[in-house]
Amino acid sequence: MRKWYSLIDKVYSRPNLLDAFDKVKRNKGSKTKGIDGISVKEFREHLGENLCQIHDELKSGRYMPQAVRRVYINKEDGSKRPLGIPTIKDRIVQQALLNILQPIFEPEFHPSSYGYRPGRSAHHAVAKSERFTRHYGLVHVVDMDLSKCFDTLVHSLILTAVNEKVSDGKVLKLISSFLKSGIVEDGKLSPTNVGSPQGGIISPLLTNIYLNRFDWYMKNKGIRIVRYADDILIFATTKNQAGKYRAIATKFLEGNLKLTVNTKKTHLTNLNKGIPYLGFILHSFGVSVSEKSIKKFKDKVRKLTPRNQGRKLDCYLHELNLLLKGYSMYYRVALSKSLFKELMSWVRRRLRMMIMKSWKSWKGLHRQLC
């Protein structure tokens, strides 16, 4: 196995930092600010000076990341998912680090790992799962759920896993500093002794490196899996075999990786019942869109088509079109022709309701009919 001993100079090279800034700028979360309140636009106004400062701090070893800002997003079950938003400066350094580390670790990852990897997507994970069930006869599945996976990663195990390929002490120290940078919530700073906050650019790669041991452990046991980040399916030919595989996986995840398997959400299912995965349902006849995904989509449409409008209709239509495009592109791989037709009819009814409500009297309707 090849090891890399000198990488920090590649991380702080000016071309790499500039490329990292461009990627951060293109990211959808570029408008989100960290605890320093600086946006991408503000950072760009003094880009040369700012990148030069990052270069000098990384080169001299003086660079110290700031704490992340805690925000929450709603989950389908009513709970909230915590995110950690780094500053723009820290995002650039994390992206610069990712640019160097990802090509090193990518060839070592399990072939059935699909989350946050270049050239791979949720569609590939669903297609692989469908192949295992419908073509390989592995119709019984363990749908495994990990409790707060990102937030419970053990720092020492992360660094040990990275150190298997990278022996540059400065790179390991930089990763450690991001892991221990702390979280600011309601103006209070809390230490981070465990976990890698979701929202950080480097966190998905670190999670894949961390869980790669599990992936290869299962493969060496002759057990087929598909993993997208912390969403794991384990495939078996019989229900009893699936139960044994569940015990094997749970023992390794909790014993070796110090993670927690959510026993309430982890369950056994099969192709006849339907296998839920990444917003889809796998059946013997094909793949459909899950009811939870449809409900979530309708909830978003309802927010974009309110009865009492505070803006012009064109503004709502623009946001609605973005939602429709994203939803149709993601779920186009399912048996969704009739579903899309039904949903579009429902969306048009919502829009007609908005228009009629804006008339406020029968006169607008009369003008349309005349």
SELO-92811 format. One record per residue (C-alpha): x, y, z; residue in three letters. Coordinates in Angstrom, 1 decimal. Layout:
N
ROLO      X      Y      Z code
ROLO      X      Y      Z  ALA
...
END
This chain:
370
ROLO      X      Y      Z code
ROLO    0.0    0.0    0.0  MET
ROLO    1.4    3.4   -1.0  ARG
ROLO    1.8    6.1    1.6  LYS
ROLO    2.1    9.8    1.2  TRP
ROLO    4.6   11.7    3.3  TYR
ROLO    4.6   15.3    2.1  SER
ROLO    1.3   16.8    1.1  LEU
ROLO    0.9   20.1    3.0  ILE
ROLO    2.7   22.1    0.3  ASP
ROLO    0.2   20.8   -2.2  LYS
ROLO   -2.7   21.9    0.0  VAL
ROLO   -1.5   25.5    0.4  TYR
ROLO   -0.3   26.0   -3.1  SER
ROLO   -1.8   29.1   -4.6  ARG
ROLO   -3.4   27.3   -7.6  PRO
ROLO   -5.1   24.8   -5.3  ASN
ROLO   -6.4   27.5   -3.0  LEU
ROLO   -7.8   29.4   -6.0  LEU
ROLO   -9.4   26.3   -7.3  ASP
ROLO  -10.9   25.7   -3.8  ALA
ROLO  -12.3   29.2   -3.7  PHE
ROLO  -14.0   28.7   -7.1  ASP
ROLO  -15.6   25.4   -5.9  LYS
ROLO  -16.8   27.1   -2.7  VAL
ROLO  -18.3   29.9   -4.7  LYS
ROLO  -20.2   27.6   -7.0  ARG
ROLO  -21.6   25.6   -4.1  ASN
ROLO  -25.3   26.1   -3.3  LYS
ROLO  -24.5   27.1    0.2  GLY
ROLO  -22.2   29.9   -0.8  SER
ROLO  -24.6   32.5    0.6  LYS
ROLO  -24.5   30.9    4.1  THR
ROLO  -22.2   32.7    6.5  LYS
ROLO  -20.1   31.3    9.3  GLY
ROLO  -19.6   32.9   12.8  ILE
ROLO  -17.5   35.7   11.3  ASP
ROLO  -20.5   36.9    9.2  GLY
ROLO  -18.4   37.1    6.0  ILE
ROLO  -20.0   36.0    2.7  SER
ROLO  -18.4   34.7   -0.4  VAL
ROLO  -19.0   38.0   -2.1  LYS
ROLO  -17.3   39.9    0.7  GLU
ROLO  -14.4   37.5    0.7  PHE
ROLO  -14.0   37.9   -3.1  ARG
ROLO  -13.6   41.7   -2.8  GLU
ROLO  -10.1   41.1   -1.4  HIS
ROLO   -9.5   37.7   -2.9  LEU
ROLO   -5.8   38.0   -3.6  GLY
ROLO   -5.0   39.3   -0.1  GLU
ROLO   -7.2   36.7    1.6  ASN
ROLO   -5.8   33.7   -0.3  LEU
ROLO   -2.2   35.0    0.4  CYS
ROLO   -3.0   35.1    4.1  GLN
ROLO   -4.3   31.5    4.1  ILE
ROLO   -1.2   30.4    2.1  HIS
ROLO    1.1   32.0    4.6  ASP
ROLO   -0.8   30.7    7.7  GLU
ROLO   -0.8   27.1    6.3  LEU
ROLO    2.8   27.2    5.3  LYS
ROLO    4.0   28.5    8.7  SER
ROLO    1.6   26.3   10.7  GLY
ROLO   -0.2   29.2   12.2  ARG
ROLO   -3.5   28.4   10.6  TYR
ROLO   -6.3   27.8   13.2  MET
ROLO   -9.9   27.1   12.1  PRO
ROLO  -12.8   28.9   13.7  GLN
ROLO  -15.7   27.2   15.4  ALA
ROLO  -18.7   26.3   13.2  VAL
ROLO  -22.1   27.9   13.5  ARG
ROLO  -24.8   25.5   14.5  ARG
ROLO  -28.0   25.5   12.5  VAL
ROLO  -30.9   23.0   12.2  TYR
ROLO  -32.9   21.6    9.4  ILE
ROLO  -36.2   19.8    9.7  ASN
ROLO  -36.3   16.0    9.2  LYS
ROLO  -39.2   13.9    7.9  GLU
ROLO  -39.9   12.4   11.3  ASP
ROLO  -40.3   15.9   12.9  GLY
ROLO  -36.9   16.0   14.5  SER
ROLO  -34.1   18.4   13.5  LYS
ROLO  -30.8   17.6   11.9  ARG
ROLO  -27.9   19.6   13.2  PRO
ROLO  -25.5   21.2   10.7  LEU
ROLO  -22.3   23.0   11.3  GLY
ROLO  -21.6   26.0    9.0  ILE
ROLO  -17.8   26.8    8.8  PRO
ROLO  -16.6   30.3    7.8  THR
ROLO  -15.7   31.0    4.1  ILE
ROLO  -12.0   30.9    5.0  LYS
ROLO  -12.3   27.5    6.6  ASP
ROLO  -14.4   26.2    3.8  ARG
ROLO  -11.7   27.1    1.3  ILE
ROLO   -9.1   25.3    3.4  VAL
ROLO  -11.3   22.2    3.7  GLN
ROLO  -11.9   22.2    0.0  GLN
ROLO   -8.2   22.6   -0.7  ALA
ROLO   -7.6   19.7    1.6  LEU
ROLO  -10.3   17.7   -0.1  LEU
ROLO   -8.7   18.4   -3.5  ASN
ROLO   -5.5   16.6   -2.4  ILE
ROLO   -6.9   13.8   -0.2  LEU
ROLO   -9.8   12.6   -2.4  GLN
ROLO   -7.7   11.3   -5.3  PRO
ROLO   -5.6    9.4   -2.7  ILE
ROLO   -8.4    7.6   -0.9  PHE
ROLO  -10.9    7.2   -3.8  GLU
ROLO   -9.2    4.1   -5.4  PRO
ROLO   -9.3    2.4   -2.0  GLU
ROLO  -13.1    2.7   -1.4  PHE
ROLO  -15.5   -0.2   -1.7  HIS
ROLO  -17.2   -0.5   -5.1  PRO
ROLO  -20.6   -0.4   -3.5  SER
ROLO  -20.0    2.9   -1.7  SER
ROLO  -21.8    5.7   -3.6  TYR
ROLO  -22.2    8.7   -1.2  GLY
ROLO  -20.2   11.9   -1.9  TYR
ROLO  -17.9   10.3   -4.4  ARG
ROLO  -17.0   11.8   -7.8  PRO
ROLO  -18.9   10.1  -10.7  GLY
ROLO  -21.3    8.3   -8.4  ARG
ROLO  -24.8    9.2   -7.2  SER
ROLO  -27.9    8.0   -5.4  ALA
ROLO  -29.1    6.7   -8.8  HIS
ROLO  -26.1    4.4   -9.0  HIS
ROLO  -26.8    3.2   -5.5  ALA
ROLO  -30.4    2.4   -6.3  VAL
ROLO  -29.4    0.7   -9.6  ALA
ROLO  -26.9   -1.5   -7.7  LYS
ROLO  -29.5   -2.4   -5.1  SER
ROLO  -32.0   -3.3   -7.8  GLU
ROLO  -29.4   -5.5   -9.5  ARG
ROLO  -28.7   -7.4   -6.2  PHE
ROLO  -32.4   -8.0   -5.5  THR
ROLO  -33.9   -8.7   -8.9  ARG
ROLO  -31.0  -10.3  -10.8  HIS
ROLO  -28.9  -11.9   -8.0  TYR
ROLO  -31.8  -13.2   -6.0  GLY
ROLO  -30.8  -11.4   -2.8  LEU
ROLO  -34.4  -10.5   -2.0  VAL
ROLO  -34.1  -10.1    1.8  HIS
ROLO  -32.6   -6.9    3.0  VAL
ROLO  -31.4   -5.3    6.2  VAL
ROLO  -32.3   -1.6    6.1  ASP
ROLO  -29.7   -0.3    8.6  MET
ROLO  -29.9    3.1   10.3  ASP
ROLO  -27.1    4.7   12.2  LEU
ROLO  -27.9    7.1   15.0  SER
ROLO  -26.2   10.5   14.4  LYS
ROLO  -23.4    9.0   12.4  CYS
ROLO  -21.5   12.2   11.5  PHE
ROLO  -21.8   13.5   15.1  ASP
ROLO  -20.4   10.3   16.8  THR
ROLO  -17.3    9.6   14.7  LEU
ROLO  -14.3    9.0   17.0  VAL
ROLO  -11.5   11.5   16.3  HIS
ROLO   -8.7    9.0   17.0  SER
ROLO  -10.2    6.4   14.7  LEU
ROLO  -10.6    9.1   11.9  ILE
ROLO   -7.0   10.1   12.2  LEU
ROLO   -5.8    6.4   12.4  THR
ROLO   -7.7    5.7    9.2  ALA
ROLO   -6.3    8.7    7.4  VAL
ROLO   -2.8    7.9    8.6  ASN
ROLO   -3.0    4.5    6.9  GLU
ROLO   -2.4    6.4    3.6  LYS
ROLO   -1.1    9.8    4.7  VAL
ROLO    1.9   10.2    7.0  SER
ROLO    2.2   14.0    6.7  ASP
ROLO    2.0   15.2   10.3  GLY
ROLO    1.0   18.7    9.3  LYS
ROLO   -2.0   17.4    7.3  VAL
ROLO   -3.1   15.2   10.2  LEU
ROLO   -2.8   18.1   12.6  LYS
ROLO   -4.9   20.3   10.2  LEU
ROLO   -7.6   17.6   10.1  ILE
ROLO   -7.5   17.3   13.8  SER
ROLO   -7.9   21.1   14.2  SER
ROLO  -11.1   21.0   12.1  PHE
ROLO  -12.5   18.2   14.1  LEU
ROLO  -11.8   20.0   17.4  LYS
ROLO  -12.7   23.5   16.3  SER
ROLO  -15.9   23.7   18.4  GLY
ROLO  -19.5   24.7   17.8  ILE
ROLO  -21.2   28.1   18.4  VAL
ROLO  -24.9   27.9   19.3  GLU
ROLO  -26.9   30.8   20.7  ASP
ROLO  -23.7   32.7   21.3  GLY
ROLO  -22.1   29.9   23.4  LYS
ROLO  -19.0   27.9   22.3  LEU
ROLO  -19.1   24.2   22.9  SER
ROLO  -16.1   21.9   22.4  PRO
ROLO  -16.2   19.1   19.8  THR
ROLO  -14.6   16.0   21.3  ASN
ROLO  -16.3   13.6   19.0  VAL
ROLO  -17.9   13.8   15.5  GLY
ROLO  -17.3   15.7   12.3  SER
ROLO  -20.1   18.3   11.8  PRO
ROLO  -22.4   17.9    8.8  GLN
ROLO  -22.0   21.0    6.7  GLY
ROLO  -18.3   20.8    6.6  GLY
ROLO  -16.8   20.2    3.2  ILE
ROLO  -14.3   17.6    4.4  ILE
ROLO  -16.8   15.7    6.6  SER
ROLO  -18.3   13.4    3.9  PRO
ROLO  -14.8   12.3    2.8  LEU
ROLO  -13.8   11.6    6.5  LEU
ROLO  -17.0    9.6    6.9  THR
ROLO  -16.3    7.5    3.9  ASN
ROLO  -12.7    6.9    5.1  ILE
ROLO  -14.1    6.0    8.5  TYR
ROLO  -16.8    3.5    7.2  LEU
ROLO  -14.5    2.0    4.5  ASN
ROLO  -13.3   -0.5    7.1  ARG
ROLO  -16.9   -1.7    7.6  PHE
ROLO  -17.4   -1.9    3.8  ASP
ROLO  -14.4   -4.2    3.3  TRP
ROLO  -15.1   -6.2    6.4  TYR
ROLO  -18.5   -7.1    5.0  MET
ROLO  -17.1   -7.8    1.6  LYS
ROLO  -14.4  -10.1    3.1  ASN
ROLO  -17.2  -11.9    4.8  LYS
ROLO  -18.9  -12.5    1.5  GLY
ROLO  -21.8  -10.2    2.4  ILE
ROLO  -23.2   -7.9   -0.3  ARG
ROLO  -24.0   -4.3    0.8  ILE
ROLO  -24.8   -0.9   -0.8  VAL
ROLO  -23.9    2.2    1.2  ARG
ROLO  -24.7    5.9    0.5  TYR
ROLO  -23.0    7.8    3.3  ALA
ROLO  -24.6    6.4    6.4  ASP
ROLO  -27.6    4.8    4.6  ASP
ROLO  -26.8    1.1    4.4  ILE
ROLO  -28.6   -1.9    2.8  LEU
ROLO  -27.3   -5.4    3.5  ILE
ROLO  -28.5   -8.1    1.1  PHE
ROLO  -29.3  -11.8    1.8  ALA
ROLO  -31.1  -14.8    0.2  THR
ROLO  -33.3  -15.7    3.2  THR
ROLO  -34.8  -13.9    6.2  LYS
ROLO  -32.7  -16.0    8.6  ASN
ROLO  -29.5  -15.1    6.7  GLN
ROLO  -30.5  -11.4    6.8  ALA
ROLO  -30.8  -11.6   10.6  GLY
ROLO  -27.3  -13.1   10.9  LYS
ROLO  -25.9  -10.4    8.7  TYR
ROLO  -27.6   -7.8   10.8  ARG
ROLO  -25.9   -9.2   13.9  ALA
ROLO  -22.5   -9.3   12.2  ILE
ROLO  -22.8   -5.7   10.9  ALA
ROLO  -24.1   -4.4   14.3  THR
ROLO  -21.2   -6.0   16.2  LYS
ROLO  -18.6   -4.5   13.9  PHE
ROLO  -20.1   -1.0   13.8  LEU
ROLO  -20.7   -0.7   17.5  GLU
ROLO  -17.6   -2.7   18.6  GLY
ROLO  -14.9   -1.6   16.2  ASN
ROLO  -16.1    1.8   15.0  LEU
ROLO  -17.9    2.9   18.2  LYS
ROLO  -21.1    3.9   16.3  LEU
ROLO  -24.7    3.3   17.4  THR
ROLO  -27.1    1.3   15.3  VAL
ROLO  -30.7    2.6   15.7  ASN
ROLO  -32.6   -0.5   16.6  THR
ROLO  -36.0    1.1   16.2  LYS
ROLO  -35.3    2.2   12.6  LYS
ROLO  -33.1   -0.8   11.5  THR
ROLO  -35.4   -3.5   10.2  HIS
ROLO  -35.6   -6.5    7.9  LEU
ROLO  -37.7   -6.3    4.7  THR
ROLO  -37.9   -8.0    1.4  ASN
ROLO  -38.6   -7.3   -2.3  LEU
ROLO  -42.3   -8.3   -2.0  ASN
ROLO  -42.9   -5.8    0.8  LYS
ROLO  -40.9   -3.1   -0.9  GLY
ROLO  -37.4   -1.9    0.1  ILE
ROLO  -37.2    1.8    0.9  PRO
ROLO  -33.9    3.5   -0.1  TYR
ROLO  -33.0    7.1   -0.7  LEU
ROLO  -36.5    8.2   -1.4  GLY
ROLO  -37.4    5.3   -3.7  PHE
ROLO  -39.1    1.9   -3.1  ILE
ROLO  -37.6   -1.2   -4.7  LEU
ROLO  -40.3   -3.7   -5.9  HIS
ROLO  -40.2   -7.0   -7.8  SER
ROLO  -41.6   -5.1  -10.8  PHE
ROLO  -39.3   -2.0  -10.6  GLY
ROLO  -38.6    1.1   -8.7  VAL
ROLO  -41.3    3.6   -7.5  SER
ROLO  -41.2    6.9   -5.6  VAL
ROLO  -41.9    6.5   -1.8  SER
ROLO  -45.0    8.1   -0.2  GLU
ROLO  -42.8   10.1    2.1  LYS
ROLO  -41.0   11.7   -0.8  SER
ROLO  -44.3   12.6   -2.4  ILE
ROLO  -45.6   14.1    0.8  LYS
ROLO  -42.4   16.1    1.3  LYS
ROLO  -42.7   17.4   -2.3  PHE
ROLO  -46.3   18.5   -1.8  LYS
ROLO  -45.4   20.2    1.5  ASP
ROLO  -42.8   22.2   -0.4  LYS
ROLO  -45.2   23.1   -3.2  VAL
ROLO  -47.8   24.3   -0.6  ARG
ROLO  -45.2   26.7    0.8  LYS
ROLO  -44.5   28.0   -2.7  LEU
ROLO  -48.2   28.5   -3.6  THR
ROLO  -49.7   30.3   -0.6  PRO
ROLO  -53.3   31.7   -0.7  ARG
ROLO  -52.2   35.1    0.5  ASN
ROLO  -49.4   36.3   -1.8  GLN
ROLO  -46.9   38.9   -0.8  GLY
ROLO  -45.0   38.9   -4.1  ARG
ROLO  -45.6   38.8   -7.8  LYS
ROLO  -46.7   35.5   -9.3  LEU
ROLO  -43.6   35.3  -11.4  ASP
ROLO  -41.4   35.1   -8.3  CYS
ROLO  -43.4   32.0   -7.0  TYR
ROLO  -43.3   30.5  -10.5  LEU
ROLO  -39.5   30.8  -10.7  HIS
ROLO  -39.0   29.0   -7.4  GLU
ROLO  -41.6   26.4   -8.2  LEU
ROLO  -39.9   25.7  -11.6  ASN
ROLO  -36.6   25.1   -9.8  LEU
ROLO  -38.3   22.6   -7.4  LEU
ROLO  -40.1   20.8  -10.2  LEU
ROLO  -36.9   20.5  -12.2  LYS
ROLO  -34.9   19.1   -9.3  GLY
ROLO  -37.7   16.7   -8.3  TYR
ROLO  -38.2   15.4  -11.8  SER
ROLO  -34.5   15.0  -12.5  MET
ROLO  -34.0   13.0   -9.2  TYR
ROLO  -37.0   10.7   -9.6  TYR
ROLO  -36.9   10.2  -13.3  ARG
ROLO  -35.3    6.8  -12.8  VAL
ROLO  -38.4    5.5  -11.2  ALA
ROLO  -41.7    4.3  -12.7  LEU
ROLO  -43.0    7.9  -12.5  SER
ROLO  -44.8    8.8  -15.7  LYS
ROLO  -48.3    8.6  -14.2  SER
ROLO  -47.1   10.1  -10.9  LEU
ROLO  -45.6   13.1  -12.6  PHE
ROLO  -48.8   13.6  -14.6  LYS
ROLO  -50.9   13.4  -11.4  GLU
ROLO  -48.6   15.8   -9.5  LEU
ROLO  -48.6   18.3  -12.4  MET
ROLO  -52.4   18.4  -12.4  SER
ROLO  -52.3   19.0   -8.6  TRP
ROLO  -49.7   21.8   -9.0  VAL
ROLO  -51.8   23.5  -11.7  ARG
ROLO  -54.8   23.4   -9.4  ARG
ROLO  -52.7   25.1   -6.7  ARG
ROLO  -51.7   27.8   -9.2  LEU
ROLO  -55.2   28.4  -10.4  ARG
ROLO  -56.2   28.8   -6.7  MET
ROLO  -53.5   31.4   -6.3  MET
ROLO  -54.7   33.4   -9.3  ILE
ROLO  -58.4   33.2   -8.4  MET
ROLO  -57.6   34.2   -4.8  LYS
ROLO  -55.7   37.3   -6.1  SER
ROLO  -58.8   38.5   -8.0  TRP
ROLO  -60.6   39.0   -4.7  LYS
ROLO  -64.0   39.2   -6.5  SER
ROLO  -65.9   37.7   -9.4  TRP
ROLO  -64.8   40.5  -11.8  LYS
ROLO  -61.4   38.9  -12.5  GLY
ROLO  -63.0   35.6  -13.4  LEU
ROLO  -65.6   37.4  -15.6  HIS
ROLO  -62.8   39.1  -17.5  ARG
ROLO  -61.1   35.7  -18.1  GLN
ROLO  -64.3   34.1  -19.4  LEU
ROLO  -65.3   36.9  -21.7  CYS
END
